Amino acid sequence: MNFMLFKHKANEVNILISYI
């Protein structure tokens, strides 16, 4: 599992939650 990919994915989700 790539940590960088996971971090990027978590950041994307965080932005989505922030939008809502």
C-alpha distance matrix in Angstrom:
0.0 3.8 6.3 9.0 8.1 7.9 11.0 12.7 12.4 13.8 16.5 17.4 18.0 19.9 22.1 22.8 23.9 26.0 27.7 28.8
3.8 0.0 3.8 5.5 5.3 6.4 8.7 10.1 10.8 12.5 14.4 15.6 16.9 18.5 20.3 21.5 22.9 24.5 26.2 27.7
6.3 3.8 0.0 3.8 5.4 5.0 6.1 8.6 9.8 10.4 12.2 14.2 15.3 16.3 18.4 20.0 20.9 22.3 24.4 26.0
9.0 5.5 3.8 0.0 3.8 5.4 5.0 6.1 8.6 9.8 10.5 12.3 14.3 15.1 16.6 18.5 20.0 20.9 22.7 24.8
8.1 5.3 5.4 3.8 0.0 3.8 5.4 5.1 6.1 8.6 9.8 10.6 12.5 14.2 15.5 16.7 18.5 19.9 21.3 23.2
7.9 6.4 5.0 5.4 3.8 0.0 3.8 5.4 5.0 6.1 8.6 9.8 10.6 12.2 14.3 15.4 16.5 18.2 20.0 21.4
11.0 8.7 6.1 5.0 5.4 3.8 0.0 3.8 5.4 5.1 6.2 8.7 10.0 10.4 12.4 14.3 15.3 16.3 18.4 20.2
12.7 10.1 8.6 6.1 5.1 5.4 3.8 0.0 3.8 5.5 5.0 6.3 8.8 9.8 10.7 12.5 14.4 15.2 16.7 18.9
12.4 10.8 9.8 8.6 6.1 5.0 5.4 3.8 0.0 3.8 5.4 5.1 6.4 8.7 10.0 10.8 12.5 14.3 15.5 17.1
13.8 12.5 10.4 9.8 8.6 6.1 5.1 5.5 3.8 0.0 3.8 5.4 5.1 6.1 8.7 9.8 10.5 12.2 14.3 15.6
16.5 14.4 12.2 10.5 9.8 8.6 6.2 5.0 5.4 3.8 0.0 3.8 5.4 4.9 6.3 8.7 9.9 10.4 12.4 14.5
17.4 15.6 14.2 12.3 10.6 9.8 8.7 6.3 5.1 5.4 3.8 0.0 3.8 5.4 5.2 6.3 8.8 9.9 10.7 12.8
18.0 16.9 15.3 14.3 12.5 10.6 10.0 8.8 6.4 5.1 5.4 3.8 0.0 3.8 5.4 5.0 6.2 8.5 9.8 10.9
19.9 18.5 16.3 15.1 14.2 12.2 10.4 9.8 8.7 6.1 4.9 5.4 3.8 0.0 3.8 5.4 5.1 6.1 8.6 10.0
22.1 20.3 18.4 16.6 15.5 14.3 12.4 10.7 10.0 8.7 6.3 5.2 5.4 3.8 0.0 3.8 5.5 4.9 6.2 8.8
22.8 21.5 20.0 18.5 16.7 15.4 14.3 12.5 10.8 9.8 8.7 6.3 5.0 5.4 3.8 0.0 3.8 5.4 5.1 6.6
23.9 22.9 20.9 20.0 18.5 16.5 15.3 14.4 12.5 10.5 9.9 8.8 6.2 5.1 5.5 3.8 0.0 3.8 5.4 5.2
26.0 24.5 22.3 20.9 19.9 18.2 16.3 15.2 14.3 12.2 10.4 9.9 8.5 6.1 4.9 5.4 3.8 0.0 3.8 5.4
27.7 26.2 24.4 22.7 21.3 20.0 18.4 16.7 15.5 14.3 12.4 10.7 9.8 8.6 6.2 5.1 5.4 3.8 0.0 3.8
28.8 27.7 26.0 24.8 23.2 21.4 20.2 18.9 17.1 15.6 14.5 12.8 10.9 10.0 8.8 6.6 5.2 5.4 3.8 0.0
